Amino acid sequence: MLPREKFRLRGVEILTLQELFALVLGYGTRKKSVFSLAHDIAEVLQKRDLFSTSSGLKFRRGVFQELSKIGLGSVQFMRVAAVLELVRRISSGRLGIKISKPADVAKLAGFLSTKKKEYVYGFYLDINNTLIARRQLFVGGLESVSLHVPTIFRPALEVAAYGVILVHNHPSGRCKPSPLDLNATKAIKEAGDLLQIKLLDHVIVGRNCYFSFRNIVL
């Protein structure tokens, strides 16, 4: 079955790496079929172990030079380069997204509203309120968040973030904060102050609602 037919019938997640690149390329060259080119691209990326880290695509020097030797046309090369750059930006969180108000956070964290478990995420921003990284920090709630302050602030140090926005969902769908939510937010803010990393907000996401601690604790 051709990749386009598999994509249409069963979704993109069932496609192999080779088939995904065949769709990106669209066509072959005089010397190689689109599947042969896609196979060579996948082989280069796998040989260089670019998909080995949990943080996403890991670029190494010489990747594009090696891809240029495969025989891609200029348009095809730009398509592949664009895909790899998109993956790099998504994996690092550097998408140029501005966060200026709690509604922006709630929109970005909307995927949490239907989760059956409680998830805690950290959104890490630069001094211009631009998102530079997003990390899943905990699964299962805030019970011990105050005891794991390094887990929250370590990514901020890694990406030289100005501040962090903490986000978690309530599986019940309600957004009303609990005493635990309030106490954890206070503890995290105090730890951030000591580290000179600002806790810019803590947002609770529910079904069709959100709650911000910005004007209460911060």
Secondary structure as UniProt FT lines:
FT   HELIX           3..10
FT   HELIX           12..14
FT   HELIX           17..25
FT   HELIX           34..47
FT   TURN            48..51
FT   TURN            54..55
FT   TURN            61..62
FT   HELIX           63..68
FT   TURN            69..71
FT   HELIX           74..92
FT   HELIX           102..108
FT   HELIX           110..114
FT   STRAND          119..125
FT   TURN            127..128
FT   STRAND          130..139
FT   TURN            143..144
FT   HELIX           145..147
FT   HELIX           149..158
FT   TURN            159..160
FT   STRAND          163..169
FT   TURN            171..172
FT   HELIX           179..195
FT   STRAND          198..206
FT   TURN            207..208
FT   STRAND          209..212
FT   TURN            214..217
//
